[in-house]
Amino acid sequence: MTDTKAANEALARVIAEAGCTYQALATTVRAVASEAGEHLATAPSAIAHWVAGGTPTGRTPQYLAEALTRKTRRKVTVAEIGLGSEAIGEVMSADPLATAADLGRAVMQSRRDFLASAFATAAVALPLTYDHQAVAATLRAGRTGSRVGIGEVATVRHITSVFTAADERLGGGHGLSAVTTYLTDTVVPMLQAVYPSEAIRRSAYGVAAELSYLAAWKYHDLGREGAAQRYYLLGYQLACESDPTGHGAWMMRALAHQALNLKQPEFCVELAEESLRRARGKVDPQTEALLLITSARAYGATGDGQKAAAALLAAEDAMLNTATPPASFTAATGPVAATVASHTAKTLAELKDHQAAERHHRAALAGRDPEAFRRIHALTLGNLARSVAAQRRHDEAVGIWGQSLDFMDGVVSDRHKKDLHKVRTTMASWARRGIPGAADLGQRAAELVRA
């Protein structure tokens, strides 16, 4: 930190508006930084120092602005609190291909300001006011003289499926640079080409959106939530150029899920409801089931149990209609029935119905190949263990967590690491209570964290 002479009155005003203590604000700053993959030890004394005129270093001004956004429930920028200007350019710009190129350069240069960028709660709502028609006009005006046909698009789709399969087995840290480089160097230039038909052009944008979704998902899996959000928003823009109703709605779902996973449900209900409004009757029942389950999770996270229950039932009904195969972007996430079961369990756990959550976690486990989906299988076992533990069946929970750890070895995933830390903390408490196997399981978790 460096000192300045004058107190930062702009920062003091926004903190006063937020109505929070320095302790509460420091805690939120640390949480935002953690979401971006950075460990900070921000204390109340640091907040006081900045109000007095000190300047936070590195990405901390962005983390502070996002923390205040969450406290005030409106967008707060670093400029508003007197700490500089935003980095990495414009979000949801009028030229998503230029955005893709900028993001690609940031990744290849390993720019710390991008990799440690903060998740922006306010950005979750951007798709609700997005004008894809205006962006479409810009994209059509930027065509080059090269020609691309169905063969090139099919090749990109195949390579994307290979990347996706590897991600499911080995985690977000495996092949991340390859995915982003392929998107930037090969796929984005292809989108500027001339196509023999509008259908092929839309297909090209669709597969580019799927690749952007995969990059976002990989960053999310690594705990780089700001970077993930930027790629999700890019994927939404590309999807709108392919299919604004179905694929666009799917990307809105992805943005809502990221926010829900980070316990930031603001705007998620609106986003989930709008995705359903756009897609209903225009997508296959399997895709609609997954959009419905997102609504259920959003309702559950905001405490609306009645609407959550109705959405869960509607999702199960839609899931049973398998007459039409799911869209490619839906199929890429794995077996639909297992995904519905998994999110149903999470919704029920949010509503404290642990017995029903257990039943659906078990259904999710039964619906996926454990080797093809190692990462999610391990996480689902961990969630099952928590549901079992909530019912005071501690011995059984220890055994299930042991199975979860079996599937974590060799997977590069920050979500796995966070789960391991939770297991260590829980087992330390259980060992003191004399629960059999707790001490050994805690030791195994500690070894995997260090690996």
N, C-alpha and C positions, 0 to 999 in steps of 0.2 A: 504494500500500500504506500501511496505517496500523499503528503499533506498538501492542502490548499488553504488559502487564508480565509475565504468566506464559507459560512455554513451553507449546506445544500438545502435551501428552502423548498425547492421543487420536490425533492425526495421526501422531506418532512411532511409536506402537504398531502402527498399520496398515501403515506403511511397513516396519517391522521384520518384520511378518508376511509382507509381499510379498517380502521378501528381495531388493530391487532397489536399485541405486545411485541417488543423486539425479540423475545424468546420464540414466539410463534412464527414470526417472519423468518428468523434464522433457521428454524426447523424446516420450513417450506423451501427456503433457498437450497438447503442441503438435499432435500428430496428431488428438486428439479435438476440439480447437478448430477445426482445419482442416475436419473433417467437418461442423462446424456453420457453416461459412462465415466463420469469424473467424481472423485471423492473430495469433498470439501469439509472443513472443520469449522464452518461459519458459526460464530457465537453471537449472543446479543451485543457484546462489546464491539464487534465488527460493525453491526448495524449502527450503533451510536457513533462510531468513528466516521462512517460515511455520511451520516446526517450532519456531523460537525464540519464536514468538508473534505474528508479523506476520499480517495478514489479506489474502488475495488479493481483488482488486476484480472487479466485474462478474459475468460468468458463470464466472469461473475456478474458484470452489469446486465447481461442478457438473462441470467438465471434470476437475478433480483427483480427484473421487470416482469418475468413470467410469474414469479412468486406473488408479486403485487397484483397481477392480472387475476390470479386465482382468488386472492383475498378481496379485491374490489368487485369481482365478477364483471369486469369490463376490460378492454384491451389497454394495457399500459406499455409504453415503449421506453427504450433507454433514453431517447431524446427528451421525453416528458419528465423523466426524473433527473435530468441534467447530467447524464453519464455517457453521451456520445450518440452514435447512430447505429442503425441495424446493419448487420453483415450479410453476405451471401445474396445480395440482390433481392429482387422482387419475388414474392410467392404468388403462384397462379397468374403468371404474366400473360400478355396477349400472344406470346410466341413460345409455346411449350417446348418446341424443338431447340430453341436457344437456351431455355432453362435446362433441358437435358444435357446439352453440351457443357454448360457452366457447372452443373453438378458432377459430370464426368471428370472435368478438369480438377475440381476440388478433391474428388476421390483419388485420382491418380497422383496428385501432388501431396496427398495425405495432409490436407490443410486442417489444422487443429480446430480452427473456428467453425468448420463445417462438421467435422466428426464429433465435436463436443457441443453442437448447437442444441438449444433447449427445445423441448416439445412446447408448442404454443396452443394453449387451450382455446383461444379465440379463433385459431385457424381451422378448428374442427367444423365451424359453421360456414366456411367459405363456399363449399359446393351449393349451399342453399340459395345463393345469390349469383352464381356463376352464369355468364352468358356465353354458351358454347358456340352460338351462331356467329358472333363477332370474331371469335378465335378461328372458327372454321374458314372464314373469309381470308384471314391472314395466311393460314396454312396453304390454302389453294393457290394463293398468289405467289407462293414461294417455290413452286415446282421447278425442278431442273430438267435438262433434256434427256437424262438417262431413263431407261425403261426397266420396270420390274414386273415379273409375272408370278403366276401361282406357284411355280417351282421354288423361287427364292423365299416366298412367304412360308411354304411348307417346310423348308429347311430351318428357318428361324423357329417355327413351332416345334420341330423335333428337338433342336438344341435346347430350347427352353424347357421341354419336358425332361431332358437329361439332367439339366441343372436342378430342376425341381426335385427329381428323385434323389439326387445326391444330397440336397439340402435336408430332406426328410430323414435320411439315414445318418448324416454326419454333422448337421447343425449349421447355423448361420455363418459361423466363422470359416466354413470350408467353401472356397471358390468365390468369395464375395468380389474380389477384384476382377476375376474373370467375367462374372455376370455384368458388372457395371461397365467394364471395358467393351464387352460385346454390344451392350446397349448403345454406348456412345459412339463407337467406331464403325459399327456395321449396321445396326438397326435404324438409328436416327437418320443417317444419310439415305437409307432406303425409303424412308417416309417422304422424302422430298422428290421422289421420282415420279414419272408418268406411268400410269397403270392401264392395262387393256380394258378394264371395266371398273365401275364403282364398287362392285362387290369385292373385288380383289383388293382395292384400296382400303376398304373398311376392314377387311380381314388383316391387312398389314398393320393397321393401327391397333386392332384388337390384340394381336400377338405382342406388339410393342408394349401395350398396357399390361399384359400378363407378365412380361419381363420386368417392367418397372415395379409391379406388385411384388415380384419375387425379391428384387433388390431391397424394397422397403421391408419386407418380411424378414430378410436376413439381418438388416440393421436392427429391427425390433428384437430379434432373437439374441442379438449381441448387446442389447441394452443401450443402443445409440438411438434414442427415441426422436430427437430432433431431425436427424438424418433420415430416419424411417418415415417421418411425417412428410418430409419434402418429396420423397419418392412416391409415397401414397398419393399426394396431391398431383404430382406429375402423371401418375397412372390414371387418375380420375380424368384429367384433361384429355389424355390419349384415348381413353375408353369412350368418352363422349363423342369423339370423332369417328369411332367405329360403330357404337350403338348406345346412344344417350339414355335409352330407357333401361335395357337389360344390363349391359356391361357397366354403364355409368352408375346405375343403382348398386351394382356389386361393389364398386370401388367406394361408394358412400358407406356401405357396410363395413369395409376394411377400416376406414377412418374412424367409424364409431367404435369398432372393436378395440382399436389401439387405445382410444381414450378410456373405454371401460376397463381395460386391463390395467391402466394407470390410475384407476379410481378417480377419473375426471369425467363424470357423467353429464356435465353441462353440455347442451346442444345435442346429446346422443339420441334422446327421444325424438326430437325434430328431424334429425338426420335419418334415423331408422324409419320413421313414418313416411318421410318424403321418398325414400328409396322404394318402399312398398307401393306408394301411390303411383310412382312412375312405372314400376315393373309389373304390377298386377295385371294378369291376363295377357301379358306380352312376353313372358318367360315360361320355361317349363316348370312343372310343379316342384321338382327337386330344388331348383334355384329359389323358388318362392318360399320353400320350407326354410332355407337358410336365412333369407331376409326376415322371415317371421321370427326365427329364433333370436336374431339380433334385436328385434323389437322387444322380445321377452326379456332379454338381458338388460336392455336399457330401462324398461319399466321396473324390473327387479332392483336395479341399482339406485333408482330414485324412490323406492319404497311403495310403488303402486302394484301391490300383490294381485289385485283383481285383474288388471289389464295384462300383467305378466302371465297369469294362469290361462287367460283366454288365448294369448299369443302362443303359448306352449302347446295347447290343444290343437290350434290351427296348424302349427308347424308339423305336428305328428300326422295329422290328416293329409297334408300336402305331401309329406315324405312318402306315404304309402302308395301314392300314385306314381308308378314307375313306367307308365306306358311310353313316355317320351324321355329319351336320354338327356342327362343334364348338359348344359352349355360347357364348352371347353374350359372357360375360366372357373366354373363351379367344380368340374371334375378334377381340376388340378389340386384342389385342397384335400382330396382323398374321398373315401366312401361317405356319401351324404348322410346315411343313417347313423354312422358313428359320430359324425360332426354334430348332428342334431342332438344325439344322446349326450355328448360331452357338454354342449352349451346348456342343455336342459338341466344337467346336473349342477353346473355353475350357478344358474339362475335359482335353483332350489336351495343351494347352499347359502346364497345371498339372503334368501327368505327364511333361513334357519331350519329348513326341512331336511335334516341330514339323512334320515332313513331313505327318503325318496331320492335324494342326491346320490346316495350309495348305489341304489339300483341302476340309475342311469349311467353312472361312471362304469359300472361293470358291463353294461350294454355297449358302451363306447369301446372298452377294451376288447370285447368279443368281436367287434365289427371291423377291426383293423389288423393287418399283418404286422406283428410286433417287430420283425426285422426290417421291413420296408419303411416303417414309421417309428423308428427307434426313439427319436426325440419326444414325440407326442405321447408315445406309449409310456415312457418314463414319467412324464409330467402327469399323465392321467392316473397312473398308479399312485403318485404322490397325493393327488387330489382325493383319490379313493381312501388312502390312508387317513387323511384329515377328516373325511366324513365318518369313517369307522371310529377314529379317536374321539370325535365329538359325541359318539354314543357310548363312550367309556369302555370300549373294547380295546384296551391298550396293547395287550399281548399280540392280538391279531394285527393291529396297526403297525407294530414293529416289523412283523413279517412282511407285510405289504410294502413298507418303505424299503426293506432289504431288497425286494424284487425290483423296485424302482431304481435303486443304485446299480443293479446289475446291468441296466440298459443305458446308464449314463457314461460308462467308460468309453473314451474315444470320441465322444460327441462334443463339438465346440459350440457351447451355448451359454450365454449369460443367464438365461432363465433356469438352466440346470444348476448353475453356480448359486443362484439365489435360493433355489429349492434346497440345495445342500446346506447352506448356511441356516435355513429354517430347521432342517432336520437336526443339525448339530445343537442348536439352541434348545429344541424340544427334548432331544435325548439327554442333554445335560440335566434338565429338570427331572425327567423321568428316571434317570439313573439314581438321583438322590432319593427318589421315592421307592427304589428297589424294584422297578419293573424289569422283568427278565429280558436280556438282550439289548437293552437301551444303551449301555456303555459301549458295547462292541459296535453297535450301529453308528453311534456318534463318532467313534474312531474311524470307521470306514468312510464316513462322510468327510471327515477332516482330511483324510488321505487323498480323496478324489478332488477336493478343493485345491490342494497343493500340486496335484498332477499337471 
